[in-house]
């Protein structure tokens, strides 16, 4: 399905060639380019999550298990009730495009872009059979109702029939003029339905190999299934429609519209009365087949939905998407089961506890959360802000934390129990950043009102406030000795201050809006990350720029020095976390993150990255 999703966006490109089709995305959160960064944990990870983009889902006949596959070649077995992962199968060498359970649930089939079909023993995860014969990527596979035969479809434009026991090819059906995207057996096993890039469906007689051509879609047909009764069939297409067909006549009896664009998958309910569909618009939709009306549109996926399936009792639905998630839905209410732990919106700020074992995250969902880094366990949820929590920081002894939000308030928390110790009016148009002095006695806050304010950390009393920038302040940081502070504003300026006097020491105007600044451990240098992609290191004593290099990004969202000062870590809009040599600006390593990294913090050899999908990734530098 990865093939279909990506390639469908090239339909309007006359120069596109199959040889230029992009391969699977990297194993983004697992391995870095040079092996110097490794994943420790993902804080706030959803149940039912793949490392790659989900291509296919299948439900066991008894409804107890779920299979899903992704584009990194992995198949996962889940407990359908709890969402617990029960096994990982990794025999394929390329994207697994389709999985299917046998009628008795004891075996499974998988199809892959490695041009093989594998037969699996579900209980042992062993593969008693590997079938070859197709000449190109295999996109679909399905068992016959009696489990003795299987059918597959591939990019060699053929549909093939297989003997399940010995893996021999029984027949090759030719007729489609382009890639076959989907295959399905009829309930009685006498016919096979296939869908294709040639905009048609074909209904094949299994014994004779003859087919009837069904036309109606005006673009690629992405998926096709029979309804349980066998009198109707369903299809989905790149034309944005779900269609109902009369199997006896091959006529398109209804066209169902609701998706904003390409529909990638369709499934029929066990009673044949309803259908599910998933699309590039990131929704799962429920349809009534008698009236051809939409019953509901369910949102939750953050990327195209590539696969859908009903539970055997029809009460639950399952979906898989390019957001790497497998989700479970209540069919009657459209509510998602197993709602994610962790933040429901993007993470805006991350901070390590001084012990390095815990972390604090703030989010646009109006909450702060504490975590155990090594296990990923969520320890507590702090609520109180009304709207986006923009920033948060631990006190030097770790006993307290301060947060600021778009509600204009600053809040003081007991970090051990999450109890709120103070609430203070901060900045009229919203607080954007906070930094606690290394001695823990005072802190600085910045806001959309262009002001910096120095406050007492215990009482919140304002000691001094001044207009620091010509526009909103993006970030503020104390030097390690607490004697100076840096601020950056969207006026393209970075300023060094004597915070006790509100006195500006020096200002640099950079080549883009500075979005993040950080001191090195000695307080002699600062690093700045900017819109436009530049990273700049400043000599604070000499008041000069030491080095500027391009991170090859539209926006460097976060920066930090390594504890030894020899490296700089950046997070960019292009979903990359990169390590750079601070002396030369040369890239040392890079890892691609699952969702846009928005902020980062370092503690020893650990890197904590807050992401746009509400998660935070903890990495270890080797």
C-alpha positions in Angstrom: 0.0 0.0 0.0 3.0 2.3 0.5 3.5 1.9 -3.2 0.0 3.0 -3.9 -0.2 5.9 -1.5 3.0 7.5 -2.7 2.6 6.7 -6.4 -1.0 8.0 -6.6 0.4 11.5 -6.0 2.4 11.2 -9.3 -0.7 10.7 -11.5 -0.5 14.2 -12.9 3.3 13.9 -13.7 3.8 12.8 -17.3 7.5 12.4 -16.8 7.1 10.0 -13.9 8.8 6.6 -14.3 8.4 3.5 -12.2 12.1 3.2 -12.0 12.2 6.5 -10.1 9.7 5.4 -7.5 10.9 6.3 -4.0 11.7 3.4 -1.7 10.4 3.1 1.8 11.1 5.9 4.3 14.1 5.3 6.6 13.6 3.5 9.9 13.1 6.9 11.3 13.2 6.5 15.0 15.5 3.5 15.3 18.8 4.0 13.6 20.8 7.1 12.8 22.8 7.5 9.6 26.2 6.8 11.2 25.0 4.8 14.2 25.9 7.3 16.9 22.3 7.9 18.0 20.0 5.1 19.3 16.4 5.2 20.5 15.9 4.7 24.2 12.1 5.2 24.4 9.1 7.1 23.0 7.1 8.9 25.7 3.4 9.1 25.0 3.5 6.4 22.3 0.1 5.1 21.1 -0.7 1.4 21.5 -0.6 -0.3 18.2 2.2 1.6 16.6 4.6 0.5 13.9 8.0 1.8 13.2 7.1 2.1 9.5 3.9 3.2 7.7 1.1 0.7 8.1 0.1 -0.9 4.8 -2.5 -3.5 5.8 -4.6 -4.8 8.7 -6.4 -8.2 9.0 -8.6 -9.6 11.8 -8.6 -13.2 12.8 -11.9 -15.1 12.3 -12.5 -15.4 16.0 -11.8 -11.6 16.5 -9.1 -12.2 19.1 -6.1 -11.2 17.1 -5.1 -8.5 14.6 -2.3 -8.6 12.0 -0.8 -5.5 10.6 2.1 -4.8 8.2 4.3 -1.9 7.4 6.7 -0.6 4.8 9.9 -1.6 6.8 9.1 -5.2 6.1 7.6 -6.0 9.6 4.4 -7.8 10.4 2.9 -7.4 14.0 0.5 -9.6 15.8 -1.8 -7.9 18.3 -4.3 -8.8 21.0 -7.4 -7.2 19.4 -9.0 -6.5 22.8 -6.1 -5.0 24.7 -3.9 -3.7 21.9 -0.9 -5.6 23.4 1.7 -6.6 20.8 2.1 -10.4 20.8 4.7 -10.9 18.2 6.8 -9.3 15.4 7.6 -11.2 12.2 10.5 -10.0 10.1 11.2 -12.5 7.3 10.4 -10.1 4.4 13.2 -7.9 3.0 11.0 -5.1 1.8 7.6 -3.5 2.4 4.8 -5.9 3.4 1.9 -4.7 1.4 -0.8 -7.1 2.5 -1.6 -9.6 5.2 -4.5 -12.1 5.5 -5.7 -14.7 8.0 -6.7 -18.2 6.9 -10.4 -19.1 7.5 -9.4 -21.2 10.6 -7.1 -18.4 11.9 -4.1 -20.8 12.3 -2.2 -19.5 9.3 -1.6 -16.2 7.6 -0.3 -15.0 4.3 1.8 -11.9 3.5 2.6 -10.2 0.2 5.7 -8.1 -0.2 7.6 -5.8 -2.5 10.4 -8.4 -2.2 8.3 -10.2 -4.8 7.4 -13.1 -2.5 4.4 -14.4 -0.7 4.9 -16.0 2.7 2.8 -18.5 4.5 2.9 -18.2 8.3 2.1 -20.4 11.2 0.4 -17.9 13.5 1.2 -19.8 16.7 4.9 -20.2 16.0 5.6 -17.3 13.6 7.4 -19.7 11.4 7.1 -19.6 7.6 6.5 -23.1 6.2 6.2 -21.7 2.7 7.7 -19.0 0.5 6.0 -18.6 -2.9 7.6 -17.0 -5.9 6.3 -16.5 -9.5 5.3 -12.9 -9.8 7.6 -10.7 -11.8 7.2 -7.5 -9.8 6.0 -6.1 -6.5 3.1 -8.0 -5.0 0.4 -5.8 -3.7 -2.4 -8.1 -2.5 -3.1 -11.6 -1.3 -6.2 -13.4 0.0 -7.2 -16.9 1.1 -10.1 -18.8 -0.5 -13.1 -19.5 1.8 -12.0 -23.1 2.3 -8.4 -22.1 3.0 -7.0 -24.5 0.3 -6.2 -21.9 -2.3 -5.0 -18.3 -2.4 -5.0 -15.5 -4.9 -2.5 -12.6 -5.4 -2.1 -9.5 -7.5 1.0 -7.7 -8.5 2.7 -4.9 -10.5 3.4 -7.4 -13.2 -0.3 -6.9 -14.1 -1.3 -10.4 -13.3 -3.6 -12.2 -10.9 -2.3 -15.6 -9.7 -3.9 -18.6 -8.0 -1.9 -20.7 -5.6 -2.2 -24.1 -3.8 -1.8 -23.2 -0.1 -0.4 -26.6 0.9 2.5 -26.9 -1.5 2.8 -23.3 -2.7 2.5 -24.2 -6.4 1.0 -21.8 -8.9 -2.3 -23.1 -10.2 -3.2 -20.4 -12.7 -2.1 -17.0 -14.0 -4.9 -14.7 -15.0 -3.9 -12.0 -17.5 -6.1 -9.1 -18.7 -5.3 -6.0 -16.6 -3.4 -3.4 -18.5 -1.6 -2.0 -15.4 -0.7 -2.9 -11.8 -3.1 -5.0 -9.8 -3.8 -3.3 -6.5 -6.3 -5.6 -4.7 -7.8 -9.1 -4.9 -10.6 -11.0 -3.1 -12.4 -14.3 -3.3 -16.2 -14.5 -3.5 -17.9 -16.2 -0.5 -18.5 -19.4 -2.4 -14.9 -19.4 -3.8 -15.8 -19.6 -7.4 -14.9 -16.1 -8.4 -12.1 -13.6 -7.8 -12.3 -9.9 -7.9 -9.3 -7.7 -8.8 -8.7 -4.0 -8.9 -6.1 -2.2 -11.0 -4.3 0.9 -12.0 -6.0 0.6 -15.4 -9.2 2.1 -13.7 -11.1 -1.2 -13.9 -12.2 -4.2 -11.8 -12.3 -7.7 -13.2 -14.4 -10.5 -11.9 -12.7 -13.8 -12.8 -14.1 -17.3 -13.0 -11.6 -19.3 -11.0 -12.1 -22.5 -13.0 -11.9 -21.0 -16.6 -9.8 -17.9 -16.0 -12.3 -15.8 -18.0 -13.2 -12.4 -16.7 -15.8 -9.7 -16.9 -14.6 -6.1 -16.9 -16.3 -3.6 -14.7 -15.8 0.0 -15.6 -16.9 3.1 -13.7 -14.0 4.5 -11.8 -12.3 7.3 -13.7 -8.9 6.9 -11.9 -6.9 4.1 -10.2 -9.0 1.5 -8.4 -7.3 1.0 -5.1 -9.3 -1.7 -3.3 -12.1 -4.2 -3.9 -14.0 -6.7 -1.8 -17.1 -8.9 -2.0 -19.9 -8.4 0.5 -20.5 -11.5 2.7 -23.6 -12.4 0.7 -21.7 -12.4 -2.5 -24.3 -10.5 -4.5 -22.6 -7.1 -4.2 -19.0 -5.9 -4.3 -17.3 -2.7 -3.1 -14.4 -0.7 -4.5 -12.5 2.4 -3.7 -10.6 4.7 -6.0 -8.3 7.6 -6.6 -11.3 9.4 -7.9 -12.4 9.9 -4.3 -15.4 7.5 -4.5 -16.5 4.2 -2.9 -18.7 2.2 -5.3 -21.2 -0.6 -5.0 -21.5 -3.2 -7.7 -24.0 -5.8 -8.7 -21.9 -9.0 -9.0 -24.4 -10.7 -11.4 -24.4 -7.9 -13.9 -21.2 -6.1 -13.2 -23.1 -2.8 -13.0 -22.1 0.0 -10.7 -25.3 0.6 -8.8 -24.2 3.4 -6.4 -21.4 5.9 -6.0 -20.7 7.1 -2.5 -18.8 10.4 -2.1 -17.5 11.9 1.1 -13.7 11.7 1.2 -11.9 14.8 0.2 -9.7 13.0 -2.3 -8.1 9.5 -2.9 -9.8 6.6 -1.1 -7.2 3.9 -0.4 -9.1 1.1 1.3 -12.6 -0.4 1.7 -14.1 -3.2 3.8 -17.6 -4.7 4.1 -19.2 -5.4 7.5 -20.0 -9.1 8.4 -23.7 -8.6 7.9 -23.1 -6.9 4.5 -25.1 -3.8 5.5 -22.3 -1.3 6.0 -18.9 -0.5 4.7 -15.7 1.2 5.9 -13.3 3.3 3.9 -10.0 5.0 4.6 -8.4 7.8 2.6 -5.7 10.3 2.0 -7.8 12.9 3.8 -6.8 10.9 7.0 -10.4 9.9 7.8 -12.2 6.6 8.3 -15.7 6.7 7.0 -18.7 4.4 7.7 -21.4 3.9 5.0 -24.9 2.4 4.8 -24.9 0.2 1.7 -28.7 0.1 1.2 -29.0 3.9 1.1 -25.5 4.6 -0.1 -25.3 7.3 2.6 -22.4 8.2 4.9 -23.0 7.3 8.5 -19.9 8.8 10.0 -16.5 10.2 9.5 -13.9 9.4 12.2 -10.8 11.5 12.7 -7.7 10.5 14.6 -5.1 9.5 12.1 -2.5 12.2 11.3 -1.6 10.8 7.9 -3.4 8.9 5.0 -5.4 5.8 6.1 -4.2 2.9 4.1 -6.1 -0.1 5.5 -9.5 -0.7 7.2 -11.2 -3.9 8.6 -14.3 -4.9 10.7 -14.2 -7.2 13.6 -16.2 -10.5 13.0 -19.1 -9.2 15.1 -19.1 -5.9 13.3 -18.9 -3.9 16.5 -15.4 -2.7 16.1 -13.4 -1.3 13.2 -9.6 -1.2 12.7 -7.6 1.1 10.6 -3.9 1.5 9.8 -2.2 4.6 8.4 0.9 6.3 7.3 1.2 7.8 10.8 2.5 4.4 11.8 -0.6 3.8 14.0 -3.2 1.0 14.1 -6.4 2.3 15.6 -9.5 0.7 17.0 -13.0 2.2 16.7 -16.4 1.6 18.2 -18.6 1.3 15.1 -21.7 2.6 16.7 -20.2 5.7 18.3 -17.1 6.3 16.2 -15.1 6.6 19.4 -11.5 5.5 19.3 -10.7 2.7 21.7 -7.3 2.7 23.5 -7.0 6.5 23.3 -3.4 7.5 23.5 -1.7 8.1 26.7 0.4 11.2 26.6 -0.3 14.5 25.0 -3.2 15.0 22.5 -1.4 17.8 20.6 2.1 18.9 19.8 4.8 19.1 22.5 6.0 22.7 22.9 8.7 22.2 25.5 10.8 19.4 27.1 13.0 19.5 30.1 15.1 16.9 32.0 14.9 16.6 35.8 18.3 17.3 37.3 18.6 13.5 38.1 18.4 12.8 34.4 15.9 10.0 35.0 12.7 12.0 34.6 11.4 14.4 32.1 8.8 17.2 31.9 6.8 17.9 28.7 4.4 20.8 27.9 1.9 20.8 25.2 -0.7 22.6 23.1 -3.3 20.3 24.8 -3.1 22.6 27.9 -1.3 19.9 30.1 2.2 19.2 31.4 3.3 15.6 31.9 6.1 13.9 33.8 7.8 10.8 32.6 10.2 8.1 33.5 12.7 8.3 30.6 14.1 4.7 30.6 10.7 3.0 30.7 8.5 5.6 29.0 6.1 5.4 32.0 3.8 8.4 32.4 4.1 9.5 36.0 1.7 12.4 36.3 -0.5 14.9 34.4 -0.6 18.5 35.6 -3.6 20.6 34.6 -4.6 24.2 35.2 -3.5 26.3 32.2 -6.3 27.4 29.9 -4.9 26.8 26.5 -1.4 26.1 25.1 1.4 25.5 27.6 4.3 27.1 25.8 7.2 26.4 28.1 8.3 24.7 31.3 11.5 24.3 33.3 12.6 22.4 36.4 14.2 24.2 39.3 18.0 23.3 39.8 17.2 21.0 42.7 14.3 19.4 40.8 11.7 19.9 43.5 9.7 22.5 41.6 8.9 23.5 38.1 7.6 26.7 36.4 5.4 26.8 33.3 4.0 29.5 31.1 1.1 29.6 28.8 -0.8 31.4 26.1 -3.4 32.2 28.9 -0.8 34.8 30.1 -0.1 33.0 33.3 3.0 31.6 35.0 2.5 28.6 37.3 4.7 27.1 40.0 4.4 23.3 40.6 5.6 20.8 43.2 7.3 18.4 40.8 6.9 15.4 43.1 3.1 15.5 43.4 2.1 17.9 40.7 0.4 20.2 43.2 0.2 23.8 42.1 2.0 26.1 44.4 1.5 29.4 42.7 -0.3 31.2 39.8 0.8 34.6 38.7 -0.1 37.0 35.9 2.8 37.0 33.6 2.5 38.6 30.1 -0.6 40.2 28.8 -0.7 38.5 25.4 0.8 35.2 26.5 4.0 33.7 28.0 6.3 32.2 25.4 9.4 31.2 27.4 10.9 30.8 30.9 14.3 30.2 32.3 15.2 29.5 36.0 18.5 30.9 37.3 21.1 28.3 38.3 20.8 29.2 41.9 17.0 28.7 41.8 16.2 32.0 43.4 14.9 34.0 40.4 13.6 33.3 36.9 13.1 35.1 33.6 10.0 35.0 31.5 9.4 36.3 28.0 6.2 37.0 26.2 4.3 38.1 23.1 4.3 41.6 24.7 8.0 41.9 23.8 8.9 42.1 27.5 11.4 40.2 29.7 10.5 40.0 33.4 12.8 38.9 36.2 10.8 37.3 39.1 11.2 35.8 42.5 11.0 32.0 42.0 9.3 31.5 45.3 6.7 34.2 45.3 6.4 35.1 41.6 6.9 38.8 42.6 8.1 40.9 39.6 11.6 42.3 40.4 12.2 44.0 37.1 10.7 44.1 33.6 11.7 45.7 30.4 10.9 45.8 26.7 13.6 43.6 25.2 12.7 43.1 21.6 10.8 44.8 18.8 8.5 41.8 18.5 7.5 38.6 20.3 10.2 36.9 22.4 10.9 33.3 21.3 13.3 32.1 23.9 15.3 33.1 27.0 18.2 31.3 28.7 20.5 31.9 31.7 24.3 31.5 31.5 25.7 28.7 33.7 26.9 31.2 36.2 23.6 33.1 36.2 25.3 36.5 35.7 24.0 37.0 32.1 21.1 35.8 30.0 20.3 35.5 26.3 17.0 36.2 24.6 15.9 35.8 21.0 13.0 37.5 19.3 11.2 37.2 16.0 12.7 40.6 15.2 15.7 38.6 14.0 17.8 39.7 17.0 19.6 37.8 19.8 20.6 39.9 22.8 22.9 39.3 25.8 21.7 40.9 29.0 22.7 41.7 32.6 19.3 40.5 33.9 19.5 42.2 37.3 19.7 45.6 35.7 17.8 44.9 32.5 20.9 46.2 30.7 21.7 45.1 27.2 25.3 44.0 26.7 25.3 43.3 23.0 22.8 42.4 20.2 23.4 40.4 17.1 21.1 40.5 14.0 21.1 37.1 12.4 20.2 36.0 8.9 16.8 34.6 9.9 14.4 34.6 12.9 16.2 33.0 15.8 13.9 30.3 17.1 16.2 28.8 19.8 19.4 29.8 21.7 21.6 27.9 24.2 24.8 28.5 26.1 27.6 26.0 26.2 28.5 24.5 29.6 31.2 27.2 30.3 29.0 30.1 29.2 31.6 31.3 26.7 29.6 30.5 23.6 26.0 30.5 22.4 24.4 28.6 19.6 21.4 29.9 17.7 19.0 28.1 15.3 17.1 30.2 12.8 14.3 30.1 10.3 16.0 29.8 6.9 18.1 26.9 8.3 21.2 28.6 9.6 23.0 27.5 12.8 25.2 30.2 14.3 27.8 30.0 17.1 28.6 33.2 18.9 31.6 34.2 21.0 30.0 36.0 23.9 33.2 37.5 25.3 34.5 38.8 21.9 30.9 39.6 20.9 31.5 38.1 17.4 30.1 35.3 15.3 32.5 32.3 15.3 30.8 30.1 12.7 27.6 29.8 10.7 26.5 26.8 8.7 23.3 25.6 7.0 21.4 22.7 8.5 19.8 22.2 5.0 16.4 23.1 6.5 13.7 25.6 6.1 13.6 26.0 9.9 15.9 25.0 12.8 13.4 24.7 15.6 15.7 23.8 18.5 19.4 23.8 19.3 21.7 22.7 22.2 25.3 22.2 23.0 26.5 18.8 24.1 27.8 18.8 27.7 31.4 18.8 26.5 30.8 21.6 24.1 32.2 19.8 21.2 28.9 19.1 19.4 25.7 20.9 18.6 22.4 19.1 18.4 19.6 20.6 16.2 15.9 19.7 15.5 14.6 20.8 12.1 11.3 21.2 10.3 12.2 18.4 8.0 11.8 15.8 10.9 15.6 15.5 11.5 17.6 15.5 14.7 21.2 16.2 13.7 24.5 16.3 15.6 27.2 18.7 14.3 30.8 19.3 15.0 30.8 22.6 16.8 34.3 23.5 15.5 33.6 22.9 11.8 29.8 22.8 11.3 30.2 19.3 9.7 27.4 16.9 10.3 28.4 14.0 12.6 25.1 12.1 12.6 21.4 12.4 11.7 18.3 10.6 12.7 14.8 11.0 11.1 12.0 11.5 13.6 8.5 10.1 13.2 6.9 13.5 13.6 8.2 17.0 13.4 10.7 17.6 16.3 9.7 20.9 17.9 12.0 21.2 21.0 14.9 19.4 22.6 16.9 19.1 25.8 20.1 17.3 26.7 21.2 15.5 29.9 24.5 13.7 29.8 24.4 11.4 26.8 20.6 11.6 26.5 18.7 13.7 24.0 15.0 14.4 24.6 13.0 15.6 21.6 9.4 16.8 21.8 7.4 16.2 18.6 4.4 17.6 16.8 2.4 14.4 17.2 2.4 14.7 21.0 5.2 12.3 21.7 8.7 12.8 22.9 11.6 10.6 21.8 14.5 9.9 24.1 17.8 9.1 22.3 21.3 8.2 23.6 24.4 9.5 21.9 27.1 6.8 21.6 
